Amino acid sequence: MEIEMALNRIRISRSLLILIIILVLFAGCLTIQPSSQNSTAIQNPNESLNSGSTTHVVAISAGFEHILALKNDGTVDAWCYKGGKIVCDVPSNLSDVSAVAAGAQYSLALKRDGTIVFWGFPDADNQLPTLMNLSKTVNISAISTKVSHALVLKSDGTVIARGSSRLGALDVPDNLTNVIQVSAGGDHSLALKNDGTVVAWGPKSPCNIGPIQCDIYYRGQADVPANLTNVIQVSAGLEHSLALKSDGTVVAWGDDEYGQTNVPANLTNVIAISAGYNHNLALKSDGTVVAWGDNEYGQTNVPANLTNVKSIAGGAGFSVALKNDGTLVEWGLYIPIGKI
């Protein structure tokens, strides 16, 4: 109940979100362990970089306080700091997984048969667990989540939204079709269509969520830039958005309090993007990583000589990179480490 209340408070204000992160950090031990095997962790918060040997990992996802790793045999492992272990208690019989998505205090897994598995703390409206019933009636091809709502991409190119949102993140536009990728943000949602255009919903201009809510939450995160085309990937942060274009450049919009929409000059040859809560990661074609935005916990301090990266994920105050050799590198606020 206390964790669920904390999640609800995340939605009250951006400053309170930062406070929650700080309280989480200093309220208890920083030791982080994988879900099923022993590991070690750095106890000094100033030593914010660590890496661990992994085996056969094909995808990663970063949440508010935990990391999910999908292995090529369809099983899932997780790291989590001590206070949120329930989100890392991967169901013992979970197998045949094709995708994972880490939320604030919960985890999602999409299985190859199109079913969704949920574990952790439910959202305030207790709607996220109902995702497990969707597969009985629809064909699911992808999932995305971040804080308290999730997007489900169906094989027919339409989208379903579930979870909690008072700001329109669940209001999928009528007649939205031909979607090939979705990304759930804090209280907004992004959809990439097969023609390279982007559709967004949530707090929009003119602000449509009431004067008080507008003052707190509206940051233009759902206001897609005019004439944005040739997009091949989208990624939603807490209150900002990213789009990767086919020419390898990145477009950002929304909240810029931490510089998260100030795309680094001359950033080119990007092949993948990941928006954390208030920072961003970009993976370049040469296997290097560029980061920008909030750096309060060192989450944009990309480790020196980090190369051969094949996947990236941004969390609340940390960043994760999966290398071609199976090494998982984490830096920033949370420091999970160990052998999967």
C-alpha positions in Angstrom: 0.0 0.0 0.0 2.8 2.4 0.8 4.5 1.8 -2.6 1.1 2.3 -4.3 0.7 5.6 -2.5 4.2 6.6 -3.6 3.3 5.9 -7.2 0.2 8.1 -7.0 2.3 10.9 -5.6 4.6 10.6 -8.7 1.7 12.1 -10.7 1.2 15.1 -8.5 4.1 17.2 -9.5 7.5 16.9 -11.2 9.3 18.2 -8.2 7.7 15.6 -6.0 8.9 12.9 -8.4 12.5 14.1 -7.8 11.8 14.0 -4.1 10.6 10.5 -4.3 13.7 9.4 -6.1 15.9 11.0 -3.5 13.9 9.4 -0.7 14.1 6.0 -2.4 17.9 6.4 -2.7 18.6 7.3 0.9 15.8 5.5 2.7 17.6 2.2 2.7 20.3 0.0 1.3 21.6 0.5 -2.2 22.4 -3.2 -2.6 20.8 -4.5 -5.8 20.5 -8.2 -6.6 19.3 -10.2 -9.5 16.1 -12.1 -9.1 17.5 -15.6 -8.8 21.2 -15.6 -8.4 23.8 -14.0 -6.2 25.5 -10.8 -7.2 27.6 -8.0 -5.8 26.8 -4.3 -5.8 28.8 -1.1 -5.1 27.8 0.4 -1.8 29.4 3.8 -2.4 26.9 5.9 -4.4 29.7 7.9 -5.9 31.0 4.8 -7.6 28.1 4.8 -10.0 29.5 2.7 -12.8 29.4 -1.1 -12.9 29.0 -3.9 -15.3 28.2 -7.5 -15.2 28.6 -10.6 -17.4 25.3 -11.6 -19.0 24.5 -14.6 -21.1 22.4 -14.6 -24.3 20.5 -11.4 -23.5 18.6 -10.0 -26.5 16.7 -7.1 -25.0 16.7 -4.8 -21.9 14.1 -2.5 -20.4 14.7 0.1 -17.6 12.0 1.1 -15.1 11.8 3.5 -12.2 13.9 1.2 -10.0 14.6 -2.0 -11.9 15.9 -3.6 -15.1 14.5 -6.4 -17.1 16.6 -8.6 -19.3 15.1 -10.9 -22.0 17.3 -13.9 -22.9 17.3 -15.7 -26.2 15.7 -18.8 -24.7 12.6 -16.7 -23.9 13.2 -16.4 -20.2 13.5 -13.2 -18.2 15.8 -12.0 -15.4 15.7 -8.8 -13.4 17.7 -6.6 -11.1 16.1 -4.5 -8.4 17.1 -2.5 -5.4 16.1 -3.9 -2.0 13.0 -1.8 -1.5 11.2 -2.8 -4.7 12.0 -6.5 -4.9 8.5 -7.5 -5.8 8.9 -6.0 -9.3 11.9 -8.3 -9.8 10.2 -11.5 -8.6 9.9 -12.9 -12.1 7.2 -15.6 -12.2 9.0 -19.0 -11.9 7.2 -20.5 -14.8 7.6 -17.6 -17.2 8.9 -18.7 -20.6 8.5 -18.2 -24.3 8.8 -14.4 -23.9 9.3 -12.2 -26.9 9.4 -8.7 -25.3 9.6 -7.0 -21.9 8.6 -3.6 -20.5 9.6 -2.2 -17.1 7.2 0.2 -15.4 7.4 2.3 -12.3 6.6 -0.5 -9.8 5.6 -3.4 -12.1 6.9 -5.4 -15.0 5.3 -6.7 -18.2 6.3 -9.6 -20.4 4.8 -10.4 -23.8 4.9 -14.1 -24.7 5.3 -15.5 -28.1 1.7 -16.8 -28.1 0.5 -13.2 -27.7 -0.3 -13.3 -24.0 0.8 -10.7 -21.5 2.2 -11.4 -18.0 2.0 -8.8 -15.3 3.8 -8.8 -11.9 4.5 -6.1 -9.3 2.2 -3.4 -7.9 -0.9 -2.5 -10.0 -1.8 1.1 -11.0 -4.1 3.2 -8.9 -7.1 2.1 -11.0 -6.0 -1.6 -11.0 -6.3 -1.7 -14.8 -2.8 -2.9 -15.7 -3.4 -6.5 -14.5 -6.3 -6.7 -16.9 -3.8 -6.7 -19.7 -3.4 -10.4 -19.0 -7.0 -10.9 -20.4 -6.4 -9.1 -23.7 -4.8 -12.0 -25.4 -8.0 -13.9 -25.3 -9.6 -11.6 -27.8 -6.8 -9.7 -29.7 -3.5 -10.5 -31.4 -0.8 -8.5 -29.7 2.5 -7.7 -31.3 4.2 -5.2 -28.9 3.9 -3.5 -25.5 5.3 -0.3 -24.0 5.1 1.2 -20.5 6.8 3.7 -18.3 5.0 5.0 -15.2 1.4 4.0 -14.7 -0.1 3.2 -18.1 0.7 0.8 -20.9 0.2 0.7 -24.6 -0.5 -2.5 -26.6 0.1 -2.6 -30.3 -2.1 -5.1 -32.1 -1.1 -7.0 -35.1 -3.7 -5.1 -37.2 -1.9 -1.8 -36.5 -4.3 -0.5 -33.9 -3.6 0.4 -30.3 -5.1 -0.3 -26.9 -4.2 1.7 -23.7 -4.7 0.5 -20.2 -3.7 1.7 -16.7 -4.2 5.0 -14.9 -4.1 8.5 -16.4 -6.1 11.7 -15.7 -4.3 13.6 -18.5 -5.5 11.8 -21.6 -2.7 9.2 -22.0 -5.4 6.5 -22.4 -7.4 8.3 -25.0 -6.3 6.6 -28.1 -7.4 8.7 -31.1 -10.3 7.4 -33.0 -9.4 5.6 -36.3 -5.8 5.4 -35.4 -4.4 2.6 -37.7 -1.3 1.5 -39.5 0.8 1.8 -36.3 4.1 0.0 -36.2 5.5 1.1 -32.9 4.2 2.6 -29.6 5.9 4.3 -26.6 4.2 5.2 -23.3 5.5 8.2 -21.4 4.6 9.6 -18.0 1.2 10.9 -19.0 1.3 10.9 -22.7 1.5 8.3 -25.5 3.3 8.1 -28.9 2.5 6.0 -31.9 4.6 5.7 -35.0 2.7 4.9 -38.3 4.0 3.0 -41.2 4.2 6.2 -43.3 6.8 7.6 -40.9 4.5 10.1 -39.2 3.9 10.3 -35.4 0.6 10.6 -33.5 0.6 11.6 -29.9 -2.1 12.0 -27.2 -2.1 13.4 -23.6 -1.6 17.0 -22.6 -1.7 19.0 -25.8 -1.8 22.6 -27.0 -4.1 24.4 -26.4 -3.9 22.7 -23.0 -6.9 20.5 -22.6 -6.6 19.2 -19.1 -7.7 22.1 -16.9 -5.9 25.2 -15.6 -4.3 23.7 -12.5 -3.3 20.5 -14.3 -1.9 22.5 -17.2 0.3 24.5 -15.0 1.7 21.4 -13.4 1.8 18.9 -16.2 1.6 20.5 -19.7 5.0 20.7 -21.3 4.2 20.2 -24.9 5.1 16.5 -24.7 2.2 15.5 -27.0 2.6 18.4 -29.4 4.3 16.6 -32.4 6.4 19.1 -34.4 4.8 20.2 -37.6 6.1 18.4 -40.7 7.8 15.7 -38.7 8.2 12.8 -41.2 10.5 9.9 -42.1 10.5 8.7 -38.5 11.7 5.1 -37.8 11.4 5.1 -33.9 9.8 7.0 -31.1 10.5 7.1 -27.4 8.5 8.9 -24.7 10.0 10.2 -21.5 8.3 11.5 -18.4 7.2 14.8 -20.0 9.2 14.9 -23.3 9.4 12.9 -26.5 12.0 11.7 -29.0 11.8 10.7 -32.6 14.6 9.0 -34.7 14.5 9.9 -38.4 15.6 7.7 -41.2 18.6 9.9 -41.8 20.0 9.1 -38.4 19.1 12.4 -36.8 17.0 12.9 -33.6 14.1 15.3 -32.9 13.0 16.1 -29.4 10.1 18.1 -28.0 8.3 18.7 -24.7 9.8 19.5 -21.3 13.3 21.0 -21.4 13.8 21.7 -17.7 16.9 19.5 -17.7 17.9 20.1 -21.3 16.3 16.8 -22.4 15.1 18.4 -25.7 18.4 20.0 -26.5 19.6 17.4 -28.9 23.5 17.6 -29.0 24.8 19.5 -32.0 26.0 17.3 -34.9 24.4 14.2 -33.5 24.1 11.9 -36.5 24.3 8.2 -37.5 21.9 7.3 -34.7 20.3 3.9 -35.0 18.3 3.7 -31.7 17.0 6.0 -29.0 15.7 5.6 -25.5 14.1 8.3 -23.4 14.6 7.9 -19.7 12.4 9.8 -17.2 14.3 13.1 -17.7 17.3 12.2 -19.9 18.0 10.5 -23.2 20.2 8.0 -24.8 21.2 7.6 -28.4 23.0 4.6 -29.9 25.2 5.4 -32.9 26.0 3.1 -35.8 29.6 2.7 -34.5 28.3 1.2 -31.3 28.9 4.2 -29.1 26.3 6.0 -26.9 25.5 9.7 -26.5 23.4 10.9 -23.5 21.9 14.3 -22.6 19.4 15.8 -20.1 19.1 15.4 -16.4 22.5 14.4 -14.9 21.8 14.7 -11.2 22.8 11.1 -10.5 25.3 10.7 -13.3 22.9 9.1 -15.7 24.3 11.0 -18.7 27.9 10.4 -17.8 28.5 7.7 -20.5 31.4 5.5 -19.4 34.7 6.2 -21.1 35.6 3.8 -23.9 32.0 2.3 -23.9 31.8 0.7 -27.4 30.2 -2.2 -29.2 26.8 -1.5 -27.7 23.8 -3.1 -29.3 20.9 -2.0 -27.0 20.2 0.9 -24.7 17.6 1.7 -22.0 17.0 4.9 -19.9 15.4 4.6 -16.5 14.5 7.2 -13.8 18.0 8.2 -12.7 20.2 5.6 -14.4 21.2 4.3 -17.8 21.9 0.8 -19.2 23.7 -0.5 -22.2 23.9 -4.0 -23.5 27.1 -4.8 -25.4 27.7 -7.3 -28.2 29.8 -9.4 -26.0 27.0 -9.9 -23.5 28.3 -7.3 -21.0 25.6 -5.2 -19.3 26.8 -1.7 -18.3 24.9 0.5 -15.9 25.6 4.0 -14.7 23.8 6.6 -12.6 21.6 6.3 -9.6 20.9 2.6 -9.4 23.7 0.1 -9.8 22.5 -3.5 -10.3 25.3 -5.9 -11.2 25.8 -9.6 -11.4 25.6 -12.7 -13.6 22.3 -13.6 -15.0 
